[in-house]
Amino acid sequence: LRGDLMAVACNAGGLTDEVPLSVLAGLMSAMHHDADLERAFRERFVAPRIDVLDTVFERARKRGEIEAGVDIRLLFDVLPGMVLHRRLIMGRSVDDDFIARIIDGVLLPAAHRTEAVSRPSTTSREREL
């Protein structure tokens, strides 16, 4: 799971890539005023990333790296949420080390905790886009 998440987040077009982050910053404001833009963004940018992470998390669950009761939807939100907060709100850089710290310190431990975060097991694709 760790290697898969690092590969997804730290490659071109991933969470450490400055171009998508700068484009995203501009789009966030515009999407609130343009429903067509928001829909297109979710279909063309968000949906493909959801599909990739669904595959990553489901494979990890099958390998026993994510306990059956863990809410995959919650895991899905952690990494991009922390990255966007750090970059867009705090104005700090995002690099491979920061991604690794999130994965090692937050995501991997959460993948094994079911008592406090347990929810029905659904894929992130089942969420609203």
C-alpha positions as CSV (number, residue, x, y, z in Angstrom):
1,L,0.0,0.0,0.0
2,R,2.8,2.4,0.9
3,G,4.6,1.9,-2.4
4,D,1.4,2.3,-4.4
5,L,0.4,5.5,-2.6
6,M,3.9,7.0,-3.0
7,A,3.9,6.1,-6.7
8,V,0.4,7.7,-7.3
9,A,1.1,10.8,-5.2
10,C,4.7,11.5,-6.2
11,N,4.8,11.1,-10.0
12,A,4.0,13.6,-12.7
13,G,0.4,14.8,-12.3
14,G,0.5,13.6,-8.7
15,L,0.2,15.6,-5.5
16,T,3.8,16.9,-5.5
17,D,3.5,18.2,-9.0
18,E,3.3,22.0,-8.9
19,V,1.3,22.4,-12.2
20,P,-1.8,20.6,-11.1
21,L,-1.8,22.3,-7.7
22,S,-1.6,25.8,-9.3
23,V,-4.3,25.0,-11.8
24,L,-6.4,23.5,-9.0
25,A,-6.1,26.7,-6.9
26,G,-7.5,28.8,-9.8
27,L,-10.2,26.3,-10.6
28,M,-11.5,26.1,-7.0
29,S,-12.9,29.6,-7.0
30,A,-14.2,29.4,-10.6
31,M,-16.0,26.1,-9.9
32,H,-18.2,27.8,-7.3
33,H,-19.6,30.1,-10.0
34,D,-19.8,27.7,-13.0
35,A,-21.7,24.4,-12.6
36,D,-20.6,23.2,-16.0
37,L,-16.9,23.8,-15.1
38,E,-17.5,22.0,-11.8
39,R,-19.1,19.0,-13.5
40,A,-16.4,18.8,-16.2
41,F,-13.7,19.1,-13.5
42,R,-15.2,16.2,-11.5
43,E,-15.7,14.0,-14.5
44,R,-12.3,14.6,-16.2
45,F,-9.9,15.3,-13.3
46,V,-11.4,13.9,-10.1
47,A,-13.1,10.7,-11.4
48,P,-10.0,9.2,-13.0
49,R,-8.0,9.8,-9.7
50,I,-10.8,8.2,-7.7
51,D,-10.7,5.1,-10.0
52,V,-6.9,4.8,-9.5
53,L,-7.2,5.1,-5.7
54,D,-10.1,2.7,-5.6
55,T,-7.9,0.1,-7.3
56,V,-5.0,0.8,-4.9
57,F,-7.2,0.5,-1.8
58,E,-9.1,-2.5,-3.0
59,R,-5.8,-4.3,-3.8
60,A,-4.5,-3.4,-0.4
61,R,-7.6,-4.7,1.3
62,K,-7.3,-8.0,-0.6
63,R,-3.6,-8.3,0.5
64,G,-4.7,-7.7,4.1
65,E,-3.1,-4.2,4.4
66,I,-6.5,-2.5,5.1
67,E,-8.7,-4.1,7.7
68,A,-12.2,-5.1,6.5
69,G,-14.0,-2.5,8.7
70,V,-11.9,0.5,7.8
71,D,-13.7,3.3,5.9
72,I,-11.9,3.5,2.5
73,R,-13.7,6.7,1.8
74,L,-12.1,8.3,4.8
75,L,-8.7,7.0,3.8
76,F,-9.2,8.4,0.3
77,D,-9.8,12.0,1.6
78,V,-6.8,12.1,3.9
79,L,-3.8,12.5,1.5
80,P,-5.2,15.1,-0.9
81,G,-6.9,16.9,1.9
82,M,-3.7,17.4,3.9
83,V,-1.7,18.2,0.7
84,L,-4.2,20.9,-0.4
85,H,-4.3,22.3,3.1
86,R,-0.5,22.6,3.3
87,R,-0.1,24.0,-0.2
88,L,-3.1,26.2,-0.7
89,I,-4.0,27.3,2.8
90,M,-0.6,27.3,4.5
91,G,1.5,28.2,1.4
92,R,4.1,25.6,2.2
93,S,5.7,23.2,-0.2
94,V,4.7,19.6,-0.8
95,D,7.4,17.1,-1.5
96,D,8.0,13.4,-1.4
97,D,9.0,13.5,2.3
98,F,5.8,15.2,3.3
99,I,3.8,12.6,1.3
100,A,5.7,9.8,3.0
101,R,5.1,11.3,6.5
102,I,1.3,11.4,5.8
103,I,1.3,7.8,4.5
104,D,3.5,6.5,7.4
105,G,2.0,8.5,10.2
106,V,-1.6,8.8,9.3
107,L,-2.8,6.5,6.4
108,L,-1.1,3.3,7.3
109,P,-2.0,3.4,11.0
110,A,-5.6,4.3,10.0
111,A,-5.8,1.3,7.6
112,H,-5.5,-0.9,10.7
113,R,-7.9,0.9,13.1
114,T,-11.5,-0.2,12.9
115,E,-12.9,0.5,16.3
116,A,-13.0,4.3,16.0
117,V,-13.4,4.8,12.3
118,S,-15.4,1.8,11.2
119,R,-18.1,2.4,8.6
120,P,-19.8,0.2,6.0
121,S,-17.2,-0.9,3.4
122,T,-17.8,1.0,0.2
123,T,-15.4,2.2,-2.4
124,S,-14.8,5.9,-3.0
125,R,-16.5,5.5,-6.4
126,E,-19.8,5.1,-4.6
127,R,-19.5,8.6,-3.2
128,E,-20.9,11.5,-5.0
129,L,-18.4,13.1,-7.4
